[in-house]
Amino acid sequence: MNDTLPLLRASLTDLVALDTTSSRTNLPLIELAQRQLEAAGFSAQRQRYTDAAGVEKVNLLAVKGGDEGRAALALVGHSDCVPYDPEWKEALRLTARDGRLYGRGACDTKGFIACALHAATRAERLKAPLLVVLTADEEVGLLGAKRLVEAGLGRARHAIVGEPTMLRPVRANKGYCLAEVEVLGKEGHSAYPATGASAILRAGRFLRLIEELSLTTLCEERDEGFEPPFTTLNVGLIQGGKAKNVIPGSCRFIVEWRPIPGQPAQRVAEALEHIRQELMRQEPGFEARIHVVRMDAGVATRADAEVVRFVEKATGNAPATVSFGTEAPQLTALGAEAVVFGPGDIRVAHQTGEFVPEEDLVRCEEVLSRAITHFCGTP
């Protein structure tokens, strides 16, 4: 440990105290971070938007150093968190126990933000621009980062995207896609099956072919850098019918797939449409609708990219891949070579008792400070 721990703990205490559940505005956290960055000489810009529920959301971009229009390095963290159980009374009060700091967002990703703010605000006499980006609505679809891409904001040559990676440089992640499928039938009295058509039984036939797709075709195209090394598919929600004695007229289910980098995100959507067409050929009167909700492709940064090699050398940890989504694809779309990196373990995020190890915070801040010196330099 070193003298930065008390400062990092104080910063994380302030960040955790702000309830930035995705359904709420993230403005208080943005205001807190902007004050600190501007006091350290950063020029800040806000990108505002209103979410589907009418709640104000804000992306923050703060830059310092150099005369270039494109930053040499971007430190990127998402400000929103998943909801917490009301029974977790200490969710918004950072609590230290046995070398761990507990609180909602402590791991995902306010710990990284505390480290980034500490490292950035102490950076002086930079010869190339340093950019700090804090986004909204990552947890509900990377919505803030996608707004940045639409506006062309946040361009950098290199980017370190904050996520709990146990201080490993993550160079690639799978994508994340969703589709809603509604299979239609015809309602009737269950005592007289011929008077109707069961949407649930029709959905069962659709689901059987989806399972076949996941166990055969999707396993054929592989990226051995991932575990599992292929696009995965899941049906996690299903709903249908009105009563036990009514032939169901509708059945809905959600299909989720996580494409490996390089594979078109729409490939599974096209396969779902093929299944729909096949079932229509097999059964006259079969009807189903497919609505693609989300289509985020995976991303892969070269293992020998400078930012990946830097974090690998600074941490002593080999590059890895993850199957969960990150904002690296959006930073890549904005022109950066991106690596995902941060303190804590994703396996303790999104649950009661989320925590980040104090030692991880200290080491993360050290790596970010060294990255700023390496990429932005001093005259």
C-alpha positions as CSV (number, residue, x, y, z in Angstrom):
1,M,0.0,0.0,0.0
2,N,1.1,3.6,-0.4
3,D,-0.1,7.1,0.5
4,T,-2.7,7.2,-2.3
5,L,-5.0,4.7,-0.6
6,P,-6.6,7.2,1.8
7,L,-7.2,9.5,-1.1
8,L,-8.6,6.8,-3.3
9,R,-10.8,5.6,-0.5
10,A,-12.2,9.1,0.1
11,S,-12.9,9.6,-3.6
12,L,-14.6,6.2,-3.8
13,T,-16.7,7.0,-0.7
14,D,-18.0,10.1,-2.5
15,L,-18.8,8.2,-5.7
16,V,-20.5,5.3,-4.0
17,A,-22.7,7.7,-2.0
18,L,-24.3,8.9,-5.2
19,D,-27.1,6.7,-6.3
20,T,-26.4,6.3,-10.1
21,T,-28.7,3.4,-10.7
22,S,-29.4,3.5,-14.5
23,S,-33.0,4.4,-13.9
24,R,-31.9,7.7,-12.2
25,T,-29.9,10.7,-13.5
26,N,-26.1,10.4,-13.3
27,L,-25.8,14.2,-13.2
28,P,-24.6,14.5,-9.5
29,L,-21.6,12.2,-10.3
30,I,-20.8,14.1,-13.5
31,E,-20.9,17.4,-11.5
32,L,-18.6,16.0,-8.9
33,A,-16.1,14.7,-11.4
34,Q,-16.2,17.9,-13.6
35,R,-15.4,20.1,-10.6
36,Q,-12.3,18.0,-9.8
37,L,-11.1,17.9,-13.4
38,E,-11.7,21.6,-14.1
39,A,-9.8,22.5,-10.9
40,A,-6.9,20.5,-12.3
41,G,-6.9,22.4,-15.6
42,F,-9.1,20.2,-17.8
43,S,-11.6,21.7,-20.2
44,A,-14.9,19.9,-19.9
45,Q,-17.8,19.3,-22.2
46,R,-21.1,17.6,-21.5
47,Q,-23.2,15.7,-23.9
48,R,-26.8,15.6,-22.6
49,Y,-29.7,13.5,-23.6
50,T,-33.0,12.2,-22.1
51,D,-33.6,8.5,-21.8
52,A,-36.8,6.7,-22.8
53,A,-38.3,7.4,-19.3
54,G,-37.6,11.1,-19.6
55,V,-34.7,11.1,-17.2
56,E,-31.7,13.4,-17.9
57,K,-28.4,11.7,-18.6
58,V,-25.0,13.1,-19.2
59,N,-21.7,12.0,-20.8
60,L,-18.7,14.0,-19.7
61,L,-15.6,14.6,-21.8
62,A,-12.7,16.4,-20.2
63,V,-9.4,17.1,-21.9
64,K,-6.0,18.5,-20.9
65,G,-2.6,19.0,-22.5
66,G,-1.3,19.5,-26.0
67,D,-2.7,21.1,-29.1
68,E,-4.0,18.1,-31.0
69,G,-7.7,17.6,-31.7
70,R,-7.4,13.9,-31.0
71,A,-6.4,12.7,-27.5
72,A,-3.3,10.5,-27.1
73,L,-5.0,8.6,-24.3
74,A,-8.6,8.3,-23.1
75,L,-9.6,6.9,-19.7
76,V,-13.2,5.8,-19.9
77,G,-15.5,4.7,-17.1
78,H,-19.3,4.3,-17.0
79,S,-21.1,6.2,-14.2
80,D,-24.2,4.1,-13.9
81,C,-24.8,1.1,-11.8
82,V,-27.3,-1.8,-11.6
83,P,-30.0,-1.6,-8.9
84,Y,-29.3,-2.8,-5.4
85,D,-31.5,-4.7,-2.9
86,P,-33.2,-2.3,-0.4
87,E,-32.1,-4.8,2.3
88,W,-28.5,-3.9,1.6
89,K,-28.4,-1.0,4.0
90,E,-24.8,-0.1,3.3
91,A,-25.1,-0.1,-0.5
92,L,-24.5,3.7,-0.7
93,R,-22.1,3.8,2.2
94,L,-18.6,2.6,1.4
95,T,-17.6,0.1,4.1
96,A,-14.0,-1.2,4.7
97,R,-13.5,-4.8,5.9
98,D,-10.5,-7.0,5.6
99,G,-8.8,-5.1,2.9
100,R,-12.0,-4.8,0.8
101,L,-14.2,-1.8,0.1
102,Y,-17.9,-2.7,-0.1
103,G,-20.6,-0.7,-1.8
104,R,-22.8,-0.5,-5.0
105,G,-20.5,0.3,-7.9
106,A,-17.3,0.0,-5.8
107,C,-16.2,-2.7,-8.3
108,D,-18.3,-1.8,-11.4
109,T,-16.9,0.8,-12.1
110,K,-16.6,3.5,-9.5
111,G,-13.3,2.0,-8.3
112,F,-11.8,2.6,-11.7
113,I,-13.3,6.1,-11.9
114,A,-11.7,7.0,-8.5
115,C,-8.4,5.8,-9.8
116,A,-8.8,7.6,-13.2
117,L,-9.7,10.9,-11.5
118,H,-6.8,10.7,-9.0
119,A,-4.3,9.9,-11.8
120,A,-5.7,12.5,-14.2
121,T,-5.9,15.4,-11.8
122,R,-2.3,14.9,-10.8
123,A,-1.0,14.9,-14.3
124,E,0.9,18.0,-15.2
125,R,2.7,19.5,-18.2
126,L,1.4,17.0,-20.7
127,K,2.7,17.2,-24.2
128,A,-0.2,15.3,-25.8
129,P,-3.9,15.5,-24.9
130,L,-5.3,13.3,-22.1
131,L,-9.0,12.7,-22.2
132,V,-11.3,11.5,-19.4
133,V,-14.7,10.2,-20.5
134,L,-17.5,9.3,-18.1
135,T,-20.5,7.7,-19.8
136,A,-24.2,7.1,-18.9
137,D,-26.4,4.0,-19.3
138,E,-23.7,1.4,-20.0
139,E,-25.6,-1.1,-17.9
140,V,-28.7,-0.8,-20.0
141,G,-27.2,-1.1,-23.5
142,L,-24.1,1.0,-23.8
143,L,-26.4,3.9,-24.6
144,G,-24.2,6.8,-23.5
145,A,-21.2,5.4,-25.4
146,K,-23.3,4.9,-28.5
147,R,-24.4,8.6,-28.3
148,L,-20.7,9.6,-28.3
149,V,-20.2,7.5,-31.5
150,E,-23.2,9.1,-33.2
151,A,-21.8,12.6,-32.4
152,G,-18.1,11.7,-33.1
153,L,-17.1,12.7,-29.6
154,G,-14.3,11.0,-27.6
155,R,-11.7,10.4,-30.3
156,A,-8.4,9.1,-29.0
157,R,-5.4,7.1,-30.3
158,H,-5.4,4.8,-27.3
159,A,-8.1,4.1,-24.7
160,I,-8.2,2.3,-21.4
161,V,-11.8,1.3,-20.7
162,G,-12.7,0.7,-17.1
163,E,-14.2,-2.7,-16.1
164,P,-13.4,-5.0,-13.2
165,T,-10.8,-7.3,-14.9
166,M,-8.7,-8.2,-11.8
167,L,-6.0,-5.9,-13.3
168,R,-5.7,-8.0,-16.5
169,P,-5.5,-6.3,-19.9
170,V,-8.6,-7.5,-21.7
171,R,-8.0,-7.0,-25.5
172,A,-11.3,-8.5,-26.8
173,N,-14.9,-9.1,-25.8
174,K,-17.9,-10.7,-27.4
175,G,-20.8,-8.7,-28.6
176,Y,-24.3,-8.7,-27.1
177,C,-27.6,-9.1,-29.1
178,L,-31.2,-9.5,-28.3
179,A,-34.4,-10.3,-30.2
180,E,-38.0,-10.7,-29.1
181,V,-39.9,-13.5,-30.8
182,E,-43.7,-13.7,-30.7
183,V,-45.3,-16.9,-31.9
184,L,-49.0,-16.6,-32.7
185,G,-51.8,-19.1,-32.4
186,K,-55.6,-19.1,-32.2
187,E,-57.4,-19.1,-28.9
188,G,-60.1,-21.6,-28.2
189,H,-61.6,-23.9,-25.5
190,S,-59.0,-26.5,-24.4
191,A,-61.6,-29.2,-24.5
192,Y,-61.8,-28.7,-28.3
193,P,-58.2,-28.5,-29.6
194,A,-59.4,-28.4,-33.2
195,T,-61.0,-25.0,-32.6
196,G,-57.7,-23.3,-32.1
197,A,-53.9,-23.5,-32.5
198,S,-51.5,-23.5,-29.5
199,A,-49.0,-20.7,-29.7
200,I,-47.0,-22.4,-26.9
201,L,-46.7,-25.7,-28.8
202,R,-45.7,-23.8,-31.9
203,A,-43.1,-21.9,-29.9
204,G,-41.8,-25.2,-28.6
205,R,-41.1,-26.2,-32.2
206,F,-39.3,-22.9,-32.8
207,L,-37.3,-23.3,-29.6
208,R,-36.2,-26.8,-30.6
209,L,-34.7,-25.5,-33.8
210,I,-33.0,-22.6,-31.9
211,E,-31.4,-25.2,-29.6
212,E,-30.2,-27.1,-32.7
213,L,-28.7,-23.9,-34.0
214,S,-26.8,-23.2,-30.8
215,L,-25.5,-26.8,-30.6
216,T,-24.4,-27.1,-34.2
217,T,-24.0,-24.2,-36.6
218,L,-22.9,-21.6,-33.9
219,C,-20.2,-24.0,-32.6
220,E,-18.5,-24.3,-36.0
221,E,-17.0,-20.8,-36.2
222,R,-14.6,-20.5,-33.4
223,D,-12.2,-18.1,-31.7
224,E,-10.0,-20.1,-29.3
225,G,-9.1,-17.0,-27.4
226,F,-12.5,-17.2,-25.7
227,E,-14.2,-19.6,-23.3
228,P,-16.4,-20.8,-24.7
229,P,-14.8,-20.2,-28.1
230,F,-17.9,-19.7,-30.1
231,T,-21.1,-17.5,-30.2
232,T,-23.4,-18.5,-27.4
233,L,-27.2,-18.4,-27.5
234,N,-29.7,-18.3,-24.6
235,V,-33.5,-18.1,-24.2
236,G,-33.8,-16.6,-20.8
237,L,-37.4,-15.4,-20.7
238,I,-40.7,-16.9,-22.0
239,Q,-44.3,-16.0,-21.5
240,G,-47.6,-17.3,-23.0
241,G,-51.2,-18.2,-22.4
242,K,-54.0,-16.8,-20.4
243,A,-55.4,-19.7,-18.4
244,K,-54.9,-23.4,-18.0
245,N,-58.1,-24.2,-20.0
246,V,-57.6,-21.7,-22.9
247,I,-55.7,-22.6,-26.0
248,P,-52.9,-20.0,-26.0
249,G,-53.0,-17.4,-28.8
250,S,-49.6,-15.9,-28.2
251,C,-46.2,-16.9,-26.8
252,R,-43.3,-14.6,-26.5
253,F,-39.6,-15.3,-25.7
254,I,-36.3,-13.4,-25.6
255,V,-33.3,-14.7,-27.5
256,E,-29.9,-13.5,-26.4
257,W,-26.6,-14.2,-28.3
258,R,-23.1,-13.1,-27.8
259,P,-21.1,-13.1,-31.1
260,I,-17.4,-13.7,-31.2
261,P,-15.4,-10.8,-32.7
262,G,-15.3,-10.8,-36.5
263,Q,-18.6,-12.6,-36.8
264,P,-21.5,-10.4,-38.0
265,A,-23.9,-9.7,-35.2
266,Q,-26.8,-10.2,-37.5
267,R,-25.9,-13.8,-38.3
268,V,-28.2,-15.2,-35.6
269,A,-31.0,-12.8,-36.5
270,E,-30.8,-14.2,-40.0
271,A,-30.9,-17.7,-38.7
272,L,-34.0,-16.9,-36.6
273,E,-35.7,-15.6,-39.8
274,H,-34.7,-18.8,-41.6
275,I,-36.2,-20.9,-38.8
276,R,-39.4,-18.8,-39.1
277,Q,-39.6,-19.4,-42.8
278,E,-39.0,-23.1,-42.4
279,L,-41.8,-23.5,-39.9
280,M,-44.2,-21.6,-42.1
281,R,-43.4,-24.0,-44.9
282,Q,-43.9,-27.0,-42.6
283,E,-47.2,-25.8,-41.1
284,P,-49.7,-23.7,-43.1
285,G,-51.0,-20.9,-40.9
286,F,-47.9,-20.8,-38.7
287,E,-47.2,-17.2,-37.8
288,A,-44.4,-15.6,-35.8
289,R,-42.8,-12.1,-35.6
290,I,-39.1,-11.4,-34.8
291,H,-38.1,-8.0,-33.5
292,V,-34.4,-7.4,-33.1
293,V,-33.9,-5.2,-30.0
294,R,-30.1,-4.9,-29.8
295,M,-27.2,-5.7,-32.1
296,D,-23.8,-5.0,-30.6
297,A,-20.8,-6.7,-32.3
298,G,-17.8,-8.0,-30.5
299,V,-14.4,-6.3,-30.8
300,A,-10.8,-7.4,-30.7
301,T,-7.6,-5.3,-30.3
302,R,-4.4,-6.8,-31.6
303,A,-2.3,-8.5,-28.8
304,D,0.7,-6.5,-30.0
305,A,-1.1,-3.1,-29.9
306,E,0.8,-0.6,-27.9
307,V,-1.8,0.0,-25.3
308,V,-2.3,-3.8,-24.7
309,R,1.5,-4.3,-24.4
310,F,1.8,-1.4,-22.1
311,V,-0.8,-2.7,-19.6
312,E,0.6,-6.2,-19.9
313,K,4.1,-5.0,-19.0
314,A,2.9,-2.6,-16.2
315,T,0.8,-5.3,-14.5
316,G,2.7,-8.5,-15.4
317,N,-0.6,-10.0,-16.5
318,A,-1.0,-11.6,-19.9
319,P,-3.8,-10.3,-22.2
320,A,-7.2,-11.9,-21.8
321,T,-10.6,-12.0,-23.4
322,V,-14.1,-11.8,-21.8
323,S,-17.5,-12.9,-22.9
324,F,-19.4,-9.9,-21.4
325,G,-19.9,-6.6,-23.2
326,T,-17.9,-3.4,-22.7
327,E,-17.6,0.0,-24.2
328,A,-14.4,-1.0,-26.1
329,P,-16.3,-1.4,-29.4
330,Q,-17.5,2.2,-29.2
331,L,-14.0,3.6,-28.4
332,T,-12.7,1.4,-31.3
333,A,-15.4,2.9,-33.6
334,L,-14.1,6.3,-32.6
335,G,-10.6,5.4,-33.8
336,A,-8.8,4.1,-30.7
337,E,-6.9,1.0,-29.9
338,A,-8.7,0.0,-26.8
339,V,-7.9,-2.2,-23.8
340,V,-10.3,-3.0,-21.0
341,F,-8.7,-2.8,-17.6
342,G,-9.7,-2.2,-14.0
343,P,-9.7,-3.2,-10.3
344,G,-11.9,-5.8,-8.9
345,D,-13.6,-9.0,-10.2
346,I,-16.6,-9.0,-12.4
347,R,-17.9,-12.1,-10.6
348,V,-18.6,-10.0,-7.5
349,A,-20.3,-7.2,-9.4
350,H,-24.1,-6.9,-9.7
351,Q,-24.7,-8.5,-6.4
352,T,-25.3,-7.6,-2.7
353,G,-21.9,-7.2,-1.1
354,E,-20.1,-6.0,-4.2
355,F,-16.5,-5.0,-3.3
356,V,-13.2,-3.9,-4.7
357,P,-9.9,-4.9,-3.0
358,E,-7.9,-1.9,-1.7
359,E,-4.7,-3.3,-3.1
360,D,-6.3,-3.4,-6.6
361,L,-7.2,0.3,-6.3
362,V,-3.7,1.2,-5.5
363,R,-2.2,-0.8,-8.3
364,C,-4.8,0.4,-10.8
365,E,-4.0,4.0,-10.0
366,E,-0.3,3.3,-10.4
367,V,-0.8,1.8,-13.9
368,L,-3.1,4.6,-15.0
369,S,-0.5,7.2,-13.8
370,R,2.2,5.4,-15.7
371,A,0.0,5.2,-18.8
372,I,-0.6,8.9,-18.7
373,T,3.2,9.5,-18.6
374,H,3.8,7.0,-21.4
375,F,1.2,8.1,-23.8
376,C,0.8,11.8,-23.0
377,G,4.3,12.4,-21.7
378,T,5.9,15.4,-20.1
379,P,7.9,18.0,-22.1
